[in-house]
Structure formats: C-alpha cells, structure tokens
C-alpha cells in the first residue's frame, strides 16, 4: 500500500531551493521578525510553496503564536520531525454581499464552537480552489459549478496553531490556512435554500453582512464600544443532529468574544476568520452596499 501523502508547507527565499518547514518552525518567521509579511503561494507537486513577495498577499500569525514563543531545546523528537499542514477556507460571498460563516460542532477536538468559514485540509493532487469547493460541499452541501461564481481570489494566509497559546498547552496542530474568496452569482436566499450542513462538523450557520464583519474586526482590534447601528442579535440557522435547519438568533456580542488565556474556551469568531473578514472588507470597500 502506498504511504499516505500530505500537502505540506515549503518556503522559497533568496533564490535557494525550496525547504520543508518543520512543525516547530514559524512559517511567517522564515521571512523576518514581523508578524505580517507579504508572500506568494502556489501548490506544486503536492507542496505549498511560499515565497516573499512585496506585491503578494498577506501572511499573518498572531502576536501570541505558540511557535513564535516556543523554546525548541526540550521539544519531543516526533514534533520536530513533522511538517506544517495546509488548509483552505472558503469566503463564500452571495451576490448581495453576505458571507457564510459556520460554527464548528462542539464535539470536534480542534477549535470546537468557533465561527469559521467552511474549509479543511487540501488533499494530494488538488488545487487550492478544488480543495475549497470540495470542503464547501462536504460541510455545507453547497455545490458550486464554475459558472456559478466569479474568478476565485486568494485573500491571504493565516498561520494557525492549536492550542492557540502556550498557556493552553504544547502545540498539537500547525497549519497554514489559505483563504479563498468565491463570489457567487446566487443570492443569499438562493444559497440558503440549498444549504445542507453536515451535523458532524457544523452546529450552526450565519450570513454576515459588511457591517457585522466590520464590527467583528474592530472588536478584535480591542475596541470596547459596539459600532453604532448594529443590532443586538443576528439571525442564525441551528443544525440538528439529523442535519435539519431551524431559524434562531444569536447575541451579536458572542461574535465579539476574545479567547481567554486559560480555562474553557468560549464561542467566538476565530482569529484567522477575523483576519480574513478584514481582507474581504477591503475587496468591497467603497461599494454602495457599505
């Protein structure tokens, strides 16, 4: 039986041959001390090749990234020999400018109860867009054909580690998550009609407009006051164990929560998702719906 293949992260810089990134190395850190750098990335021979590019897309890690602050002198050998996995998340935009967020099921081992876009691992021989479309279908039931969306756009890349802080434990997962924008030709209502989330992965869904997305981004920047004109509740669809949808509402302040450094995590929008929402807002800046 052929060995299981994974798509892992490799870096290219200074004209040297590509190098595999080890689990305990920060991908962002390969390009300097800053937490935000501009890069280009592409899938080549089942590797995600990441190169510095001043005109490229942003690659970001949080200031509290565990890998950044980790001492590798006493690290387990098996962790040092692992690579960095690649994930793809889809920012699905309806024709009336809403984006789909899903709440991860509470039984999931990694980041349960967090609001994120649909997404998951890229599989061998897939492109970024192919992986995103597959994960979108598996998690939400939405099947997007090529004539149902405009040209895909890679928004940015987030360096994700779980647990997300050293105060929560030693790193168990290390990913680069590539956020791909798919702008559908269908309205929110048309997409909602065929939405069939997988209860194994999704416990609720919501369609965020630009004002809600901006409020989430502002809250992540440390703002205390809620933006003016924002409703107290947002409409969500709860997902039953059988996959059925029920209309419900969620207090907006839940989406503004930050991750506590210790103790149980809370329902919130993930840091990577907040990063991606900020990039999405830039793509629609100045349009009438804002």
ZALO-631838 format. One record per residue: z, y, x of N, C-alpha, C in turn; residue in one letter. Coordinates in steps of 0.1 Angstrom, whole numbers, plus 5000, padded with zeros to 4 digits. Layout:
<<Z Y X> <Z Y X> <Z Y X> 'a'>
...
END
This chain:
<<5000 4988 5009> <5000 5000 5000> <5000 5012 5009> 'x'>
<<4992 5022 5006> <4991 5034 5014> <5004 5042 5012> 'x'>
<<5008 5049 5023> <5021 5057 5022> <5019 5068 5012> 'x'>
<<5030 5073 5006> <5030 5084 4997> <5027 5097 5005> 'x'>
<<5017 5104 5000> <5014 5117 5007> <5019 5128 4999> 'x'>
<<5024 5138 5007> <5028 5151 5000> <5021 5162 5006> 'x'>
<<5019 5173 4999> <5013 5185 5004> <5025 5193 5009> 'x'>
<<5024 5196 5022> <5035 5204 5029> <5029 5217 5035> 'x'>
<<5039 5225 5039> <5035 5238 5044> <5033 5238 5059> 'x'>
<<5022 5244 5064> <5019 5246 5078> <5016 5261 5080> 'x'>
<<5020 5266 5092> <5018 5280 5095> <5007 5281 5106> 'x'>
<<4999 5292 5105> <4989 5295 5115> <4992 5310 5119> 'x'>
<<4993 5312 5132> <4995 5326 5137> <4991 5327 5152> 'x'>
<<4987 5339 5155> <4984 5342 5169> <4972 5333 5174> 'x'>
<<4964 5329 5166> <4952 5321 5170> <4955 5307 5174> 'x'>
<<4968 5303 5173> <4972 5289 5177> <4968 5279 5166> 'x'>
<<4969 5266 5169> <4966 5256 5160> <4977 5256 5149> 'x'>
<<4974 5251 5137> <4984 5251 5126> <4996 5242 5131> 'x'>
<<5008 5246 5126> <5020 5239 5129> <5027 5236 5116> 'x'>
<<5032 5224 5115> <5040 5220 5103> <5054 5227 5104> 'x'>
<<5058 5232 5092> <5071 5238 5091> <5082 5228 5088> 'x'>
<<5093 5227 5095> <5103 5218 5093> <5112 5223 5082> 'x'>
<<5119 5213 5075> <5127 5216 5064> <5138 5227 5067> 'x'>
<<5143 5228 5078> <5154 5237 5082> <5148 5250 5088> 'x'>
<<5135 5252 5087> <5129 5265 5092> <5125 5273 5080> 'x'>
<<5127 5286 5081> <5123 5295 5071> <5108 5298 5073> 'x'>
<<5100 5296 5063> <5085 5299 5064> <5084 5314 5066> 'x'>
<<5091 5322 5058> <5090 5337 5060> <5094 5341 5074> 'x'>
<<5104 5334 5079> <5110 5338 5092> <5100 5335 5103> 'x'>
<<5090 5327 5101> <5080 5324 5111> <5072 5337 5115> 'x'>
<<5072 5347 5105> <5064 5359 5107> <5072 5371 5110> 'x'>
<<5085 5369 5114> <5093 5381 5117> <5107 5380 5110> 'x'>
<<5115 5390 5112> <5128 5391 5106> <5129 5396 5092> 'x'>
<<5118 5402 5087> <5118 5407 5074> <5118 5396 5063> 'x'>
<<5124 5400 5051> <5124 5390 5040> <5111 5391 5032> 'x'>
<<5102 5400 5035> <5090 5401 5028> <5079 5404 5038> 'x'>
<<5068 5395 5037> <5057 5397 5046> <5044 5394 5038> 'x'>
<<5033 5399 5042> <5020 5397 5036> <5013 5385 5043> 'x'>
<<5007 5376 5035> <5001 5364 5041> <4989 5361 5033> 'x'>
<<4981 5352 5039> <4970 5345 5031> <4974 5330 5031> 'x'>
<<4971 5323 5021> <4974 5309 5020> <4962 5302 5013> 'x'>
<<4960 5289 5018> <4950 5281 5012> <4953 5266 5014> 'x'>
<<4948 5258 5005> <4950 5244 5007> <4939 5238 5015> 'x'>
<<4942 5231 5025> <4932 5225 5034> <4937 5211 5039> 'x'>
<<4929 5201 5035> <4933 5187 5039> <4947 5184 5036> 'x'>
<<4951 5187 5024> <4964 5184 5018> <4976 5191 5026> 'x'>
<<4972 5203 5031> <4982 5212 5037> <4981 5225 5031> 'x'>
<<4992 5232 5029> <4991 5246 5025> <4992 5254 5038> 'x'>
<<4981 5260 5042> <4981 5268 5054> <4984 5283 5051> 'x'>
<<4995 5288 5058> <4999 5301 5056> <4998 5309 5069> 'x'>
<<4991 5321 5068> <4988 5329 5079> <4992 5343 5076> 'x'>
<<4996 5351 5086> <4999 5365 5084> <4987 5373 5081> 'x'>
<<4987 5382 5071> <4976 5389 5067> <4980 5402 5061> 'x'>
<<4979 5414 5068> <4984 5427 5063> <4978 5430 5049> 'x'>
<<4966 5425 5046> <4959 5428 5033> <4961 5416 5023> 'x'>
<<4970 5407 5026> <4971 5395 5018> <4982 5397 5007> 'x'>
<<4987 5385 5002> <4996 5385 4991> <5010 5385 4997> 'x'>
<<5020 5389 4989> <5034 5389 4994> <5040 5375 4995> 'x'>
<<5047 5372 5005> <5056 5360 5007> <5070 5366 5008> 'x'>
<<5079 5361 5000> <5092 5366 5000> <5103 5355 4999> 'x'>
<<5114 5358 5006> <5126 5350 5005> <5137 5359 5001> 'x'>
<<5148 5354 4994> <5159 5362 4990> <5167 5365 5003> 'x'>
<<5175 5376 5002> <5183 5380 5013> <5193 5370 5017> 'x'>
<<5198 5362 5006> <5208 5352 5008> <5202 5338 5011> 'x'>
<<5189 5337 5014> <5183 5324 5016> <5191 5315 5026> 'x'>
<<5195 5303 5021> <5204 5295 5030> <5198 5291 5043> 'x'>
<<5185 5289 5043> <5178 5285 5056> <5179 5296 5066> 'x'>
<<5178 5309 5061> <5179 5320 5069> <5192 5321 5076> 'x'>
<<5203 5317 5069> <5216 5319 5074> <5222 5306 5080> 'x'>
<<5214 5296 5080> <5220 5283 5084> <5219 5281 5099> 'x'>
<<5230 5275 5104> <5230 5271 5118> <5225 5256 5119> 'x'>
<<5215 5254 5127> <5209 5240 5127> <5215 5231 5138> 'x'>
<<5226 5236 5145> <5231 5228 5156> <5238 5215 5151> 'x'>
<<5243 5215 5139> <5250 5204 5134> <5243 5198 5121> 'x'>
<<5230 5200 5120> <5223 5196 5109> <5219 5181 5109> 'x'>
<<5219 5174 5098> <5215 5160 5098> <5201 5158 5103> 'x'>
<<5199 5147 5110> <5186 5145 5116> <5175 5143 5106> 'x'>
<<5178 5136 5095> <5168 5134 5084> <5163 5147 5078> 'x'>
<<5172 5157 5077> <5168 5170 5072> <5159 5177 5082> 'x'>
<<5162 5176 5094> <5154 5183 5105> <5140 5178 5105> 'x'>
<<5138 5165 5101> <5125 5159 5102> <5117 5160 5090> 'x'>
<<5122 5165 5079> <5115 5167 5067> <5106 5180 5068> 'x'>
<<5097 5181 5059> <5088 5193 5058> <5092 5202 5046> 'x'>
<<5084 5212 5044> <5086 5221 5033> <5076 5218 5022> 'x'>
<<5081 5215 5010> <5072 5212 4999> <5065 5224 4993> 'x'>
<<5054 5221 4985> <5046 5231 4979> <5047 5230 4964> 'x'>
<<5050 5241 4957> <5049 5241 4943> <5040 5252 4938> 'x'>
<<5035 5250 4925> <5027 5260 4919> <5033 5264 4905> 'x'>
<<5034 5276 4902> <5039 5281 4889> <5028 5290 4883> 'x'>
<<5026 5288 4870> <5015 5295 4862> <5021 5306 4854> 'x'>
<<5017 5319 4857> <5020 5330 4849> <5009 5331 4839> 'x'>
<<5011 5325 4827> <5001 5324 4817> <5002 5336 4808> 'x'>
<<4991 5345 4808> <4991 5357 4801> <4982 5356 4789> 'x'>
<<4987 5359 4777> <4979 5358 4765> <4969 5371 4765> 'x'>
<<4960 5370 4756> <4950 5382 4755> <4957 5394 4751> 'x'>
<<4969 5393 4744> <4976 5405 4740> <4988 5408 4750> 'x'>
<<4987 5403 4762> <4996 5407 4773> <5010 5402 4771> 'x'>
<<5012 5390 4768> <5025 5383 4769> <5024 5372 4779> 'x'>
<<5035 5369 4785> <5036 5358 4795> <5046 5348 4790> 'x'>
<<5042 5335 4793> <5051 5324 4788> <5061 5320 4798> 'x'>
<<5074 5320 4794> <5085 5315 4802> <5091 5303 4795> 'x'>
<<5096 5293 4803> <5102 5281 4797> <5116 5280 4803> 'x'>
<<5125 5275 4795> <5139 5272 4800> <5139 5257 4804> 'x'>
<<5143 5255 4817> <5144 5242 4822> <5155 5234 4815> 'x'>
<<5152 5221 4812> <5162 5213 4805> <5175 5212 4812> 'x'>
<<5186 5211 4805> <5199 5212 4811> <5203 5199 4819> 'x'>
<<5195 5188 4817> <5198 5176 4825> <5191 5175 4838> 'x'>
<<5182 5185 4841> <5175 5185 4853> <5184 5187 4865> 'x'>
<<5182 5180 4876> <5191 5181 4888> <5189 5194 4895> 'x'>
<<5177 5200 4895> <5174 5212 4902> <5172 5224 4892> 'x'>
<<5180 5234 4894> <5180 5246 4886> <5179 5244 4871> 'x'>
<<5189 5236 4866> <5189 5235 4851> <5192 5248 4844> 'x'>
<<5186 5249 4832> <5189 5261 4823> <5183 5274 4828> 'x'>
<<5175 5274 4838> <5169 5286 4843> <5155 5288 4836> 'x'>
<<5152 5301 4833> <5140 5305 4827> <5129 5307 4839> 'x'>
<<5118 5300 4837> <5108 5300 4848> <5094 5298 4841> 'x'>
<<5083 5301 4848> <5070 5298 4842> <5068 5283 4844> 'x'>
<<5059 5277 4836> <5055 5263 4838> <5050 5261 4852> 'x'>
<<5054 5249 4858> <5049 5246 4871> <5056 5234 4877> 'x'>
<<5052 5231 4889> <5057 5219 4896> <5050 5217 4909> 'x'>
<<5051 5204 4914> <5045 5201 4927> <5030 5201 4927> 'x'>
<<5023 5204 4938> <5009 5202 4939> <5008 5188 4945> 'x'>
<<4998 5181 4939> <4996 5167 4944> <4984 5166 4954> 'x'>
<<4984 5156 4962> <4973 5154 4971> <4959 5156 4965> 'x'>
<<4950 5163 4971> <4936 5165 4967> <4935 5174 4956> 'x'>
<<4945 5181 4952> <4944 5191 4941> <4943 5205 4948> 'x'>
<<4936 5214 4941> <4937 5228 4944> <4949 5234 4938> 'x'>
<<4952 5247 4941> <4963 5254 4935> <4961 5255 4920> 'x'>
<<4949 5259 4916> <4947 5261 4902> <4947 5247 4894> 'x'>
<<4941 5237 4900> <4942 5224 4894> <4956 5219 4892> 'x'>
<<4964 5221 4902> <4978 5217 4900> <4985 5225 4889> 'x'>
<<4982 5238 4889> <4988 5247 4879> <4984 5243 4865> 'x'>
<<4971 5240 4863> <4966 5236 4850> <4972 5222 4846> 'x'>
<<4974 5213 4855> <4980 5200 4852> <4994 5202 4848> 'x'>
<<5002 5209 4855> <5016 5211 4852> <5018 5219 4839> 'x'>
<<5009 5228 4836> <5009 5236 4824> <5008 5226 4812> 'x'>
<<4998 5217 4813> <4996 5207 4802> <5007 5198 4801> 'x'>
<<5013 5193 4812> <5024 5183 4812> <5036 5189 4806> 'x'>
<<5039 5202 4809> <5052 5207 4805> <5051 5214 4791> 'x'>
<<5039 5219 4787> <5038 5227 4775> <5028 5222 4765> 'x'>
<<5020 5212 4769> <5009 5207 4761> <4997 5216 4760> 'x'>
<<4997 5228 4767> <4986 5237 4766> <4975 5232 4776> 'x'>
<<4964 5230 4771> <4952 5225 4779> <4942 5236 4780> 'x'>
<<4941 5242 4792> <4932 5253 4794> <4919 5249 4800> 'x'>
<<4908 5251 4793> <4895 5249 4799> <4890 5262 4806> 'x'>
<<4880 5260 4815> <4876 5271 4823> <4871 5283 4816> 'x'>
<<4865 5281 4804> <4860 5292 4796> <4871 5299 4787> 'x'>
<<4884 5294 4789> <4895 5300 4781> <4903 5309 4789> 'x'>
<<4900 5312 4801> <4908 5321 4809> <4898 5328 4819> 'x'>
<<4903 5340 4823> <4895 5348 4833> <4898 5342 4847> 'x'>
<<4891 5347 4857> <4893 5342 4871> <4907 5342 4875> 'x'>
<<4912 5330 4879> <4927 5330 4883> <4929 5339 4895> 'x'>
<<4942 5343 4896> <4946 5352 4907> <4959 5348 4912> 'x'>
<<4960 5346 4926> <4973 5342 4932> <4980 5355 4934> 'x'>
<<4992 5356 4928> <5000 5368 4928> <5009 5369 4940> 'x'>
<<5015 5358 4944> <5024 5359 4955> <5031 5345 4958> 'x'>
<<5039 5344 4968> <5046 5332 4972> <5061 5334 4973> 'x'>
<<5069 5325 4968> <5083 5326 4969> <5089 5315 4977> 'x'>
<<5097 5318 4986> <5104 5307 4994> <5117 5303 4986> 'x'>
<<5117 5291 4981> <5128 5286 4973> <5136 5275 4979> 'x'>
<<5149 5277 4979> <5158 5266 4985> <5169 5263 4974> 'x'>
<<5172 5250 4973> <5183 5246 4964> <5193 5237 4971> 'x'>
<<5206 5240 4969> <5212 5252 4962> <5207 5265 4969> 'x'>
<<5208 5276 4960> <5202 5288 4965> <5211 5296 4974> 'x'>
<<5223 5292 4976> <5232 5299 4985> <5240 5288 4993> 'x'>
<<5244 5292 5005> <5252 5283 5013> <5266 5280 5007> 'x'>
<<5271 5290 4999> <5284 5289 4992> <5283 5278 4982> 'x'>
<<5271 5274 4978> <5269 5263 4968> <5266 5250 4974> 'x'>
<<5265 5249 4987> <5263 5236 4994> <5251 5237 5003> 'x'>
<<5250 5226 5011> <5239 5224 5021> <5225 5223 5014> 'x'>
<<5215 5228 5019> <5202 5228 5013> <5197 5213 5010> 'x'>
<<5192 5211 4998> <5187 5198 4994> <5172 5198 4992> 'x'>
<<5167 5210 4988> <5153 5211 4985> <5148 5224 4991> 'x'>
<<5136 5224 4996> <5130 5236 5002> <5115 5236 4999> 'x'>
<<5111 5247 4992> <5097 5248 4987> <5091 5262 4990> 'x'>
<<5078 5262 4990> <5071 5275 4988> <5065 5273 4974> 'x'>
<<5068 5283 4965> <5062 5283 4952> <5051 5294 4951> 'x'>
<<5039 5289 4948> <5027 5298 4947> <5026 5302 4932> 'x'>
<<5026 5315 4929> <5025 5319 4916> <5010 5323 4913> 'x'>
<<5004 5316 4903> <4990 5318 4899> <4990 5325 4886> 'x'>
<<4983 5336 4884> <4981 5343 4872> <4968 5337 4865> 'x'>
<<4970 5332 4852> <4959 5327 4844> <4959 5337 4831> 'x'>
<<4949 5344 4830> <4947 5354 4819> <4939 5347 4808> 'x'>
<<4945 5343 4797> <4939 5335 4787> <4931 5345 4778> 'x'>
<<4920 5339 4772> <4913 5347 4762> <4919 5345 4748> 'x'>
<<4929 5337 4746> <4936 5335 4734> <4948 5343 4732> 'x'>
<<4951 5347 4719> <4963 5355 4716> <4976 5347 4717> 'x'>
<<4987 5354 4717> <5000 5347 4717> <5001 5337 4705> 'x'>
<<4997 5341 4693> <4998 5333 4682> <4989 5320 4683> 'x'>
<<4977 5322 4688> <4968 5311 4690> <4974 5301 4700> 'x'>
<<4980 5306 4711> <4986 5297 4721> <4999 5290 4715> 'x'>
<<5006 5298 4708> <5019 5293 4702> <5016 5281 4692> 'x'>
<<5004 5282 4685> <5001 5272 4675> <4999 5258 4682> 'x'>
<<4994 5258 4695> <4992 5245 4701> <5002 5242 4712> 'x'>
<<5013 5250 4712> <5023 5248 4722> <5031 5235 4718> 'x'>
<<5032 5226 4728> <5039 5213 4725> <5047 5210 4738> 'x'>
<<5058 5216 4740> <5066 5214 4752> <5072 5200 4754> 'x'>
<<5073 5196 4766> <5079 5183 4769> <5094 5184 4769> 'x'>
<<5102 5178 4760> <5116 5179 4760> <5123 5174 4772> 'x'>
<<5116 5166 4779> <5122 5160 4792> <5123 5171 4802> 'x'>
<<5115 5182 4801> <5115 5192 4811> <5119 5206 4806> 'x'>
<<5116 5209 4793> <5117 5222 4787> <5126 5222 4775> 'x'>
<<5136 5231 4774> <5145 5232 4763> <5142 5244 4754> 'x'>
<<5134 5253 4759> <5131 5265 4750> <5119 5272 4757> 'x'>
<<5112 5280 4749> <5101 5288 4754> <5102 5303 4748> 'x'>
<<5097 5312 4755> <5096 5326 4750> <5084 5332 4756> 'x'>
<<5079 5342 4749> <5067 5350 4753> <5072 5364 4756> 'x'>
<<5072 5368 4769> <5078 5381 4774> <5067 5391 4774> 'x'>
<<5070 5403 4769> <5061 5414 4770> <5064 5422 4782> 'x'>
<<5056 5432 4785> <5058 5440 4798> <5071 5447 4798> 'x'>
<<5076 5452 4786> <5089 5459 4786> <5101 5450 4790> 'x'>
<<5100 5438 4784> <5111 5428 4787> <5110 5424 4802> 'x'>
<<5098 5421 4807> <5096 5417 4821> <5102 5428 4830> 'x'>
<<5099 5441 4827> <5103 5452 4835> <5119 5453 4835> 'x'>
<<5125 5450 4823> <5139 5451 4822> <5146 5440 4831> 'x'>
<<5140 5428 4831> <5145 5417 4840> <5143 5421 4855> 'x'>
<<5132 5427 4858> <5130 5431 4872> <5140 5442 4876> 'x'>
<<5142 5452 4867> <5151 5462 4870> <5166 5457 4872> 'x'>
<<5170 5448 4863> <5183 5442 4864> <5185 5435 4877> 'x'>
<<5175 5428 4882> <5176 5421 4894> <5177 5430 4906> 'x'>
<<5173 5443 4904> <5174 5453 4915> <5188 5459 4914> 'x'>
<<5197 5455 4905> <5211 5460 4905> <5214 5470 4894> 'x'>
<<5204 5474 4886> <5207 5484 4875> <5217 5479 4866> 'x'>
<<5227 5487 4862> <5237 5484 4853> <5233 5486 4838> 'x'>
<<5226 5497 4836> <5223 5501 4822> <5210 5493 4818> 'x'>
<<5210 5489 4805> <5198 5483 4799> <5188 5493 4796> 'x'>
<<5175 5491 4799> <5165 5501 4797> <5165 5505 4782> 'x'>
<<5162 5517 4779> <5162 5523 4766> <5151 5516 4757> 'x'>
<<5154 5514 4745> <5144 5509 4735> <5143 5494 4736> 'x'>
<<5150 5487 4744> <5149 5472 4745> <5158 5466 4734> 'x'>
<<5152 5457 4726> <5160 5451 4715> <5172 5442 4721> 'x'>
<<5182 5440 4713> <5193 5432 4717> <5190 5417 4718> 'x'>
<<5180 5413 4711> <5176 5399 4710> <5161 5397 4712> 'x'>
<<5157 5386 4718> <5143 5382 4720> <5141 5369 4712> 'x'>
<<5129 5368 4706> <5125 5356 4699> <5122 5344 4709> 'x'>
<<5128 5333 4706> <5125 5321 4714> <5122 5309 4705> 'x'>
<<5116 5299 4711> <5114 5286 4704> <5122 5275 4710> 'x'>
<<5132 5270 4703> <5140 5259 4708> <5133 5246 4707> 'x'>
<<5134 5238 4717> <5127 5225 4717> <5137 5214 4714> 'x'>
<<5134 5206 4704> <5142 5195 4700> <5140 5183 4709> 'x'>
<<5149 5173 4708> <5147 5161 4716> <5134 5153 4714> 'x'>
<<5129 5156 4702> <5116 5149 4698> <5104 5158 4701> 'x'>
<<5107 5170 4706> <5096 5179 4710> <5092 5189 4700> 'x'>
<<5099 5190 4688> <5096 5200 4678> <5101 5213 4682> 'x'>
<<5096 5224 4676> <5099 5237 4679> <5107 5244 4667> 'x'>
<<5117 5251 4670> <5125 5258 4660> <5126 5273 4664> 'x'>
<<5123 5282 4655> <5125 5296 4658> <5139 5300 4660> 'x'>
<<5142 5308 4670> <5156 5312 4672> <5155 5325 4680> 'x'>
<<5167 5331 4683> <5168 5343 4691> <5178 5341 4702> 'x'>
<<5176 5349 4713> <5184 5348 4724> <5188 5362 4728> 'x'>
<<5201 5365 4731> <5205 5378 4735> <5198 5382 4748> 'x'>
<<5193 5393 4748> <5185 5398 4760> <5193 5398 4773> 'x'>
<<5206 5401 4771> <5214 5402 4783> <5215 5389 4791> 'x'>
<<5213 5377 4784> <5213 5364 4791> <5202 5364 4802> 'x'>
<<5191 5370 4799> <5180 5370 4809> <5183 5380 4820> 'x'>
<<5193 5388 4819> <5197 5397 4830> <5207 5392 4839> 'x'>
<<5213 5380 4836> <5223 5375 4845> <5219 5372 4859> 'x'>
<<5228 5374 4868> <5225 5370 4882> <5233 5357 4885> 'x'>
<<5229 5351 4896> <5235 5338 4900> <5249 5341 4906> 'x'>
<<5259 5334 4901> <5273 5336 4907> <5273 5328 4920> 'x'>
<<5280 5333 4930> <5280 5327 4943> <5287 5313 4943> 'x'>
<<5297 5311 4934> <5304 5298 4933> <5306 5295 4918> 'x'>
<<5310 5283 4916> <5313 5278 4902> <5300 5275 4895> 'x'>
<<5301 5272 4882> <5289 5268 4874> <5278 5279 4874> 'x'>
<<5266 5275 4875> <5255 5285 4873> <5254 5289 4859> 'x'>
<<5247 5299 4856> <5245 5305 4843> <5231 5305 4839> 'x'>
<<5228 5305 4826> <5214 5307 4821> <5209 5320 4825> 'x'>
<<5198 5321 4831> <5192 5333 4836> <5177 5331 4840> 'x'>
<<5171 5342 4843> <5157 5341 4849> <5159 5338 4864> 'x'>
<<5151 5329 4869> <5152 5325 4883> <5148 5337 4892> 'x'>
<<5153 5338 4904> <5149 5349 4913> <5134 5349 4916> 'x'>
<<5128 5337 4918> <5114 5336 4921> <5106 5341 4909> 'x'>
<<5111 5338 4897> <5104 5343 4885> <5104 5358 4884> 'x'>
<<5116 5364 4887> <5117 5378 4887> <5107 5385 4896> 'x'>
<<5106 5379 4908> <5097 5383 4918> <5083 5383 4913> 'x'>
<<5079 5372 4906> <5066 5370 4900> <5063 5380 4889> 'x'>
<<5073 5382 4881> <5071 5392 4870> <5069 5406 4875> 'x'>
<<5075 5409 4886> <5073 5422 4892> <5058 5424 4897> 'x'>
<<5053 5413 4902> <5039 5413 4907> <5030 5413 4895> 'x'>
<<5033 5406 4884> <5025 5406 4872> <5024 5420 4866> 'x'>
<<5035 5427 4866> <5036 5441 4860> <5026 5450 4868> 'x'>
<<5025 5448 4881> <5016 5456 4889> <5002 5454 4885> 'x'>
<<4998 5442 4881> <4984 5439 4877> <4980 5446 4864> 'x'>
<<4990 5450 4856> <4987 5456 4843> <4992 5471 4843> 'x'>
<<4996 5476 4854> <5001 5490 4855> <4991 5499 4850> 'x'>
<<4995 5509 4841> <4986 5519 4837> <4978 5516 4824> 'x'>
<<4979 5503 4820> <4971 5499 4808> <4978 5504 4795> 'x'>
<<4971 5505 4784> <4976 5511 4772> <4988 5504 4766> 'x'>
<<4989 5491 4768> <5000 5484 4762> <5013 5487 4769> 'x'>
<<5013 5493 4781> <5026 5497 4787> <5031 5510 4781> 'x'>
END
